[in-house]
Amino acid sequence: MESVAFRTRMLIIRAMPSSSRREGKAAQAAIAVIALALAIACVALIVEAGRRIYHSIGPSKAVAAADGSLYVLSHGKLHIFAPDGTRREAISLESLGLTRTPSDLALHRDGRVVLADPDTSFLQRCRLPHGPCQPIDLQLHRADLQKIVPLNSIKVAIDEEAQRYYVSDNAGHQVVIADFAGKVLARSKPYAFWYPNHLFVAAPGELSVVDTNHHRIATVDVHGDRFGRELRVIEAGRSVAGRAGHVWPFDAARLPDGRMVVLVAADGMKDADVIVMDGAARRRIDLGAGSDPFDVEAWNGRIIVADATHYRLQAIDANGTVASDFPPAVFRDELEHEREVPAFWRSVRMGAQVSVVLVPLVAILLLWRLGAPFGVRPAVASPNPAHAPDDKAVHVLTFNPAYLARQRRTLMLVAAIFVLATAALGLFIALRAPDLAALHLRRLLPLAAVVPLAIFTWALAWRQVPRRASRIRLESAPAQLDVSSLALVSRSRLRVPWRDVYWDGKSLLAGTTMLMVRVASGPPVFEWEAFERFVLSRIPASNRVSSGRLWTLALKARSPQAMLAVAAIALVIVVEVARTLRHL
């Protein structure tokens, strides 16, 4: 029999003018369309903000010229400072047809410059100030999506005496020797250098490489245009003079007194320490908490530090004191103005990232208030009398064998994927980097956990699934629905009157227990005919609700399943907001 509340609701709905119902549906449709459009706009704004943020960066590279000048790459220009510190010229990189964010810069004695283009993996050799520029293709490793994942960090050094280019193919884990015509003469063995970065000619026939993931600066013999033996190695990572967690050297500069200044970054290649070395680490130059140096260079008895993230160029003396007379005030003002643009777009991106989460939640709330269903709303009519139980006995419903077989196959497939993925990774390491396991065994040990995880999953598929399923059952009686104890955490049987049992077309709520009965694809959890006859037929018509209403009731009843789902969603939102704030 239909409840009084249900009949009243249906009478109200029928009494509503058809125009009002149409207006309500139109409002619901408008909210859905607006929410979808806003979500798409937020995603587009996130992408555009990322493009604007990284359209150009602050000072990223400084190179001292033979005539005492200093060349600096910053905010899409090549700035040339005279020996007295005044800016002599600022050349737009776009006017030369170049990228605004080269990964490196090197100088020829005749005034030509060589810039590394991370987007194309080409070198560009240009005459200043107007060009032309000549592309040089050394067949370096190339990765797309540079704005999202910058991988092609190409570095270049010039040996004028030997007329050679030395180029670090960072993403390809190789160093290349080429002549000035662009002909490749030699390549180092793969992974002899692991993410090689800054290069410099230590002496005729000797090349020094800042070998980031090997935590060292290696000097090798390059006589005869080939990579010979290692001549010297300086351990540059895990410095006792640096801060904990700073282990990745990526740039270095030699001082006139023979010492060396090395940049050693933390994870993510950020917040580098400036370490002064004399064969070993001696001390750290503290630039303060808000520093992220990209490059160091020795110039006019000072150490020039380029900080692209914070749009900062600093000159530091041997004691670590920051000079106040360089760079000139006009350049500092220019940097301050340029920094405002990415700061604005970072705020925009954060707002868009938060909005892309909030917009659907607000739309769902509005649709709920207007009476729109959260999910598929089943018919609220009385059950089909043909499916009504034919007696007063208690009927037991256990798991559908077809559903159990599908669950077992899924778990076995997951276990097989674990094993195959581990084997594929091991094969890749063996073929591409045979020395990797020996040099970095500690980093590979977590892979060993995949094997027992696969074994556990396999055992779960064969033993635990049928064992647990045999203890989860529904007992349908005329006055109540009994839920087996292992459907809950406790071992007591839950007895729920039919007035407290709800159904939304997919899930069953009995007291504090939620059970998914119909999945998106595949057989239902219980034998459908028996479930329809002995459970659905006894649920009051007013208790056939929408998915949103079912979840609301579950939360009010403090259902463990509903509380866990809400906690998981909240955790995802918190992690996303924290990640966004961290990258501001």
C-alpha positions in Angstrom: 0.0 0.0 0.0 1.3 3.4 -0.8 2.1 5.6 2.1 0.2 8.8 2.9 3.3 10.9 2.4 3.9 9.4 -1.1 0.2 9.9 -2.1 0.4 13.5 -0.9 3.5 14.2 -2.8 2.1 12.8 -6.0 -1.1 14.9 -5.5 1.0 18.0 -5.2 3.0 17.2 -8.3 -0.2 16.6 -10.3 -1.8 19.8 -8.9 1.2 21.9 -10.1 0.4 23.8 -13.3 2.2 22.3 -16.3 3.8 25.6 -17.0 5.4 25.6 -13.5 6.7 22.1 -14.1 8.1 23.2 -17.4 9.7 26.2 -15.8 11.3 24.0 -13.1 12.8 21.7 -15.7 14.0 24.6 -17.7 15.7 26.0 -14.6 17.3 22.6 -13.9 18.6 22.4 -17.5 19.9 26.0 -17.4 21.8 25.2 -14.1 23.3 22.1 -15.7 24.4 23.9 -18.8 25.8 26.9 -16.9 27.7 24.6 -14.5 29.2 22.6 -17.5 30.2 25.9 -19.2 31.8 27.3 -16.1 33.7 24.0 -15.5 35.0 24.1 -19.1 35.9 27.8 -18.7 37.8 27.0 -15.5 39.8 24.3 -17.2 40.6 26.6 -20.1 41.6 29.4 -17.7 44.0 27.0 -15.9 45.7 26.1 -19.2 45.8 29.8 -20.2 47.2 30.8 -16.8 49.9 28.2 -17.1 50.9 29.5 -20.5 51.0 33.1 -19.2 53.0 32.2 -16.2 55.7 30.4 -18.2 55.5 32.7 -21.2 58.8 34.1 -20.0 60.9 33.8 -16.8 63.3 36.0 -14.9 67.1 35.8 -15.0 68.0 32.2 -15.9 71.5 32.4 -17.3 74.5 34.7 -17.0 77.7 34.4 -19.0 80.9 36.4 -18.7 82.4 37.5 -22.0 86.2 37.8 -22.7 85.9 41.6 -22.9 84.5 41.8 -19.4 80.9 42.2 -20.4 78.1 40.1 -18.8 75.3 38.5 -20.9 72.1 37.7 -19.1 69.0 35.9 -20.3 65.8 37.3 -18.6 62.1 37.9 -19.4 62.5 37.2 -23.2 65.5 39.3 -23.8 69.3 39.1 -23.9 70.7 41.8 -21.7 74.3 42.9 -22.1 76.0 44.7 -19.1 79.3 46.6 -19.5 82.2 45.8 -17.2 81.2 48.8 -15.0 77.7 47.2 -14.4 75.6 49.5 -16.6 73.3 47.8 -19.1 74.6 48.4 -22.6 71.9 46.7 -24.6 68.7 44.6 -24.4 67.9 42.4 -27.4 64.5 40.8 -27.8 64.8 37.1 -28.5 61.5 37.1 -30.4 63.0 39.7 -32.8 65.6 37.0 -33.6 62.9 34.4 -34.1 63.9 32.5 -31.0 62.1 31.1 -28.0 61.6 33.4 -25.0 63.0 30.8 -22.6 66.2 29.3 -23.9 67.8 26.6 -21.6 71.4 27.8 -22.1 73.6 30.5 -23.6 77.3 30.3 -24.8 79.5 33.0 -26.5 81.9 32.8 -29.4 84.9 35.1 -29.3 83.7 36.9 -32.5 80.5 38.0 -30.7 78.2 35.4 -32.0 75.9 33.7 -29.4 74.7 30.1 -29.2 71.4 29.5 -27.5 69.7 26.1 -26.7 66.1 25.8 -27.7 64.4 23.3 -25.3 61.2 23.1 -27.5 63.0 21.9 -30.6 66.2 20.6 -29.1 68.1 22.7 -31.7 71.1 25.0 -31.1 70.6 28.5 -32.5 73.8 30.4 -33.5 73.1 34.1 -34.0 74.8 37.3 -34.8 73.9 40.2 -32.6 71.9 42.4 -32.5 69.8 41.7 -35.6 70.7 38.1 -36.7 70.5 36.1 -38.7 70.3 32.9 -36.6 71.4 29.5 -37.9 69.7 26.4 -36.5 72.0 23.5 -35.7 70.4 20.0 -35.3 72.5 17.6 -33.4 69.8 15.0 -33.2 69.3 15.5 -29.5 66.5 13.8 -27.5 63.2 15.7 -27.9 60.2 15.6 -25.7 56.9 17.4 -26.3 54.7 19.4 -23.8 57.7 21.4 -22.6 55.4 23.9 -20.9 53.9 21.2 -18.8 56.9 18.9 -18.2 60.2 20.7 -19.1 62.5 17.8 -20.1 64.9 19.1 -22.7 67.3 21.0 -20.5 70.1 21.3 -23.1 73.4 22.9 -22.0 76.3 23.9 -24.3 80.0 24.8 -23.9 82.3 26.2 -26.7 85.9 25.2 -27.1 87.3 27.9 -29.5 90.8 26.3 -29.7 89.5 22.9 -30.8 86.5 24.4 -32.6 84.1 22.1 -30.9 80.7 22.3 -29.3 80.1 20.2 -26.2 76.3 19.7 -25.6 74.5 17.9 -22.7 71.5 16.0 -24.0 69.8 16.1 -20.5 66.7 14.0 -21.4 68.8 11.5 -23.4 71.4 11.1 -20.7 74.3 11.7 -23.1 76.9 14.3 -23.9 77.6 15.1 -27.5 80.7 16.4 -29.3 80.2 18.4 -32.5 82.2 20.6 -34.8 81.2 24.2 -35.6 79.5 23.0 -38.8 77.1 21.0 -36.7 78.5 17.6 -37.5 78.2 15.1 -34.5 81.6 13.6 -33.8 81.0 11.5 -30.7 78.3 10.7 -28.2 78.9 9.4 -24.7 77.6 6.0 -23.7 74.0 6.1 -22.4 73.8 6.7 -18.7 77.6 7.3 -18.4 76.1 10.7 -17.3 72.7 10.6 -15.7 70.9 13.9 -16.4 74.0 15.8 -17.4 73.7 19.6 -17.0 76.3 22.4 -17.0 79.5 21.8 -19.0 82.8 23.7 -19.1 86.2 23.1 -20.7 88.5 22.5 -17.7 91.7 22.4 -19.9 92.6 21.6 -23.5 91.1 18.1 -24.1 89.3 18.0 -20.8 85.6 18.4 -20.4 83.9 18.8 -17.0 80.3 17.7 -16.7 77.9 18.4 -13.8 76.4 14.9 -13.6 73.2 15.6 -11.6 71.8 12.1 -10.8 75.3 10.7 -10.1 75.8 13.6 -7.6 79.2 14.6 -9.0 81.2 16.8 -11.3 83.2 14.5 -13.6 86.1 15.6 -15.8 86.7 13.3 -18.8 89.4 13.1 -21.5 87.9 14.2 -24.9 91.1 14.3 -26.9 90.6 12.9 -30.4 86.9 13.7 -30.4 86.0 10.7 -28.2 85.1 10.2 -24.6 88.0 8.7 -22.8 88.7 7.9 -19.2 87.6 9.9 -16.2 90.4 12.1 -15.1 88.8 13.6 -11.9 85.6 13.3 -9.9 84.3 15.8 -7.4 81.5 14.5 -5.1 79.0 17.5 -5.3 75.8 16.0 -3.9 74.9 15.3 -0.3 77.2 18.0 0.8 77.9 18.4 4.6 77.9 22.1 4.0 74.4 22.1 2.5 71.0 21.6 3.9 69.4 18.3 4.3 67.6 17.0 1.2 69.7 19.1 -1.2 71.5 16.4 -3.3 71.1 17.3 -7.0 74.1 19.4 -8.4 73.2 21.1 -11.7 75.4 24.1 -12.2 78.9 25.2 -11.4 81.3 28.2 -11.9 85.0 28.4 -11.4 86.4 31.3 -9.3 89.7 33.1 -10.1 91.3 31.6 -7.0 90.7 28.0 -8.2 87.7 27.3 -6.0 84.3 26.4 -7.5 80.8 27.4 -6.7 78.1 24.7 -7.2 74.3 24.8 -7.2 72.8 21.8 -5.4 69.0 21.6 -5.6 66.4 19.9 -3.5 63.9 17.4 -4.9 62.0 18.9 -7.9 65.2 20.8 -8.8 64.2 23.7 -6.6 65.6 25.9 -3.8 69.2 25.2 -4.6 72.1 25.7 -2.1 75.1 27.8 -3.3 78.1 25.7 -2.1 81.7 26.9 -2.3 84.0 24.0 -3.0 87.8 23.5 -2.9 88.1 19.9 -3.8 85.4 19.3 -1.2 82.4 21.3 0.1 83.6 24.2 2.3 80.6 26.4 3.1 77.2 27.4 2.0 76.3 31.0 0.9 72.9 31.7 2.5 70.7 33.7 0.1 67.7 33.6 2.5 64.5 31.5 2.5 63.0 33.0 -0.6 65.6 32.0 -3.2 65.6 29.6 -6.1 68.9 30.1 -8.0 69.0 28.9 -11.6 72.6 29.8 -12.5 75.9 31.0 -11.1 78.7 32.8 -12.9 82.0 34.4 -11.8 82.3 38.0 -13.1 84.5 40.9 -12.0 85.5 39.3 -8.8 81.9 38.5 -7.8 79.5 35.6 -8.0 76.5 36.4 -10.1 73.4 34.4 -9.1 70.4 34.3 -11.5 67.0 33.5 -9.9 64.4 33.1 -12.6 61.5 32.2 -10.3 61.8 35.3 -8.2 63.0 37.6 -11.0 66.2 38.4 -9.2 69.8 39.0 -10.3 72.4 39.3 -7.5 76.1 40.0 -7.3 77.7 38.3 -4.2 81.2 38.8 -2.9 83.4 36.0 -1.5 81.9 36.5 2.0 78.4 36.0 0.7 77.4 39.7 1.0 75.0 40.9 -1.7 76.2 43.9 -3.6 73.9 46.9 -3.7 75.3 48.5 -6.9 74.4 45.7 -9.2 72.2 45.3 -11.2 71.3 48.9 -12.0 68.1 50.3 -10.6 66.4 50.5 -14.0 66.9 46.8 -14.5 65.6 46.0 -11.0 62.5 48.1 -11.7 62.0 46.2 -14.9 62.3 42.8 -13.1 59.8 44.0 -10.5 57.3 44.9 -13.2 57.8 41.6 -15.0 57.3 39.6 -11.8 53.8 41.1 -11.4 52.5 39.3 -14.5 53.1 35.7 -13.4 52.1 36.5 -9.8 48.7 37.7 -11.1 48.2 34.6 -13.3 49.2 32.3 -10.4 46.4 33.8 -8.4 44.1 33.4 -11.3 45.1 29.7 -11.7 44.6 29.0 -8.0 41.1 30.5 -8.2 40.3 28.5 -11.3 41.6 25.3 -9.7 39.4 25.8 -6.7 36.4 26.8 -8.8 36.7 23.7 -11.0 35.9 21.7 -7.8 33.4 24.0 -6.3 31.3 24.7 -9.5 30.0 21.0 -9.8 29.3 20.9 -6.0 27.3 24.1 -6.1 25.4 22.9 -9.2 24.6 19.6 -7.5 23.3 21.5 -4.4 21.1 23.8 -6.6 19.7 20.9 -8.6 19.0 19.0 -5.3 17.1 22.0 -4.0 15.1 22.2 -7.2 14.3 18.5 -7.0 16.5 17.3 -9.7 17.8 13.7 -9.2 21.5 13.1 -8.4 21.5 9.8 -10.2 19.0 7.6 -12.0 15.7 7.8 -10.2 13.8 4.6 -10.3 10.0 4.5 -10.8 8.2 5.4 -7.6 5.2 3.3 -8.5 4.2 0.3 -6.4 6.1 -2.9 -7.1 4.8 -5.3 -9.7 2.4 -7.6 -7.9 3.8 -10.5 -10.0 7.1 -10.1 -8.1 5.5 -10.1 -4.6 6.6 -13.0 -2.3 4.1 -15.9 -2.3 4.6 -16.9 1.3 5.6 -15.6 4.7 8.8 -17.5 5.0 12.3 -16.0 5.5 14.3 -16.0 2.2 18.1 -16.0 2.2 20.0 -14.2 -0.6 23.6 -14.9 -1.2 26.1 -13.5 -3.7 25.5 -14.1 -7.4 28.0 -16.8 -8.6 28.4 -14.8 -11.9 29.3 -11.7 -9.9 31.9 -13.6 -7.8 33.4 -15.1 -11.0 33.8 -11.6 -12.5 35.4 -10.2 -9.3 37.8 -13.1 -9.2 38.8 -12.5 -12.9 39.3 -8.8 -12.2 41.6 -9.4 -9.2 43.6 -12.0 -11.2 44.0 -9.5 -14.0 45.2 -6.9 -11.6 47.7 -9.3 -10.1 48.9 -10.2 -13.7 49.3 -6.5 -14.5 51.5 -6.0 -11.3 53.8 -8.8 -12.4 54.0 -7.8 -16.0 54.6 -4.1 -15.2 57.5 -5.1 -12.8 59.0 -7.4 -15.4 58.8 -4.7 -18.1 60.4 -2.2 -15.9 63.2 -4.6 -15.0 63.7 -5.4 -18.7 63.9 -1.7 -19.5 66.5 -1.0 -16.9 68.5 -4.0 -18.0 68.5 -2.9 -21.7 68.8 0.9 -21.3 70.8 1.3 -18.1 72.6 -1.9 -17.0 74.6 -0.1 -14.4 71.5 1.5 -12.9 70.6 -1.3 -10.5 74.1 -1.6 -9.1 74.5 2.2 -8.6 71.1 2.9 -7.2 69.9 -0.4 -5.7 68.2 1.4 -2.8 65.9 3.3 -5.2 64.8 0.0 -6.8 64.1 -1.9 -3.6 60.4 -0.7 -3.4 59.8 -2.5 -6.7 60.3 -5.8 -4.8 57.0 -5.0 -2.9 55.1 -5.5 -6.2 55.7 -9.3 -6.2 54.2 -10.0 -2.7 51.4 -7.6 -3.6 50.6 -9.6 -6.7 50.7 -12.8 -4.7 48.4 -11.4 -2.1 46.0 -10.2 -4.8 46.0 -13.6 -6.4 45.3 -15.3 -3.1 42.5 -12.8 -2.5 41.0 -13.7 -5.8 41.1 -17.5 -5.1 40.4 -17.7 -1.4 39.1 -14.5 0.2 36.5 -13.4 -2.3 34.4 -16.6 -2.1 35.1 -16.9 1.7 33.9 -13.4 2.4 31.0 -13.6 0.0 29.8 -16.8 1.8 29.4 -14.7 5.0 27.6 -11.7 3.4 23.9 -12.3 2.9 20.5 -10.8 3.2 17.6 -12.5 5.0 14.3 -11.2 3.8 11.4 -11.6 6.4 7.9 -10.2 6.2 8.6 -7.6 8.9 12.3 -6.9 8.4 15.5 -7.3 6.4 18.4 -9.0 8.2 21.9 -8.1 7.0 24.8 -10.5 7.7 27.4 -9.3 10.2 30.3 -9.3 7.8 28.6 -6.7 5.7 29.5 -4.5 8.6 32.5 -4.2 10.8 30.9 -5.8 13.8 29.8 -9.5 14.0 26.2 -8.9 15.1 23.3 -9.3 12.8 21.6 -6.1 11.8 17.8 -6.3 11.7 16.2 -3.4 9.9 12.4 -2.8 9.6 11.3 -2.4 6.0 10.3 1.2 6.7 14.1 1.9 7.2 15.2 0.2 4.0 15.8 2.5 0.9 16.6 1.8 -2.7 17.8 4.1 -5.5 17.9 1.7 -8.4 21.6 0.7 -7.7 22.3 0.7 -4.0 20.4 -0.5 -0.9 20.5 1.3 2.4 19.4 -0.8 5.3 19.8 1.1 8.6 23.5 2.1 8.6 24.6 -0.3 5.9 24.9 0.6 2.2 25.2 -2.2 -0.3 25.9 -1.8 -4.0 23.7 -4.2 -5.8 23.8 -3.2 -9.4 27.1 -2.2 -10.9 27.7 -0.3 -14.1 28.6 -3.3 -16.1 28.4 -7.0 -15.4 26.0 -9.2 -13.4 24.3 -7.8 -10.2 25.7 -8.7 -6.8 22.7 -10.8 -5.9 20.6 -13.1 -8.0 18.4 -10.4 -9.5 15.1 -12.4 -9.7 15.3 -13.4 -6.1 16.4 -9.9 -5.0 13.5 -8.3 -6.9 11.0 -10.8 -5.5 12.0 -11.0 -1.9 13.6 -7.5 -1.3 12.4 -4.9 -3.7 8.8 -6.0 -3.4 8.8 -5.4 0.3 10.4 -1.9 0.2 7.7 0.8 0.6 7.2 2.8 -2.5 8.0 6.0 -0.7 11.5 4.6 0.1 12.4 4.4 -3.6 14.5 7.5 -3.7 17.1 9.2 -5.8 20.8 8.6 -5.4 21.2 12.0 -3.8 18.5 11.3 -1.3 19.9 7.9 -0.5 23.4 9.4 0.2 21.8 12.0 2.4 20.0 9.4 4.4 23.2 7.3 4.7 25.1 10.3 6.0 22.4 11.1 8.6 22.5 7.5 9.7 26.3 7.7 9.9 26.8 4.8 7.5 30.5 3.8 7.5 30.5 3.4 3.7 29.0 6.9 3.2 31.3 8.5 5.8 34.3 6.9 4.2 33.3 8.1 0.7 32.8 11.7 1.9 36.2 11.5 3.8 37.9 10.3 0.6 36.4 13.2 -1.5 37.3 15.7 1.2 40.9 14.3 1.3 41.2 14.7 -2.5 40.0 18.3 -2.3 42.4 19.1 0.5 45.3 17.6 -1.3 44.5 19.4 -4.5 44.2 22.8 -2.7 47.5 22.1 -0.8 49.3 21.2 -4.0 48.0 24.4 -5.6 49.1 26.5 -2.7 52.5 24.8 -2.7 53.2 25.7 -6.3 52.2 29.4 -6.0 
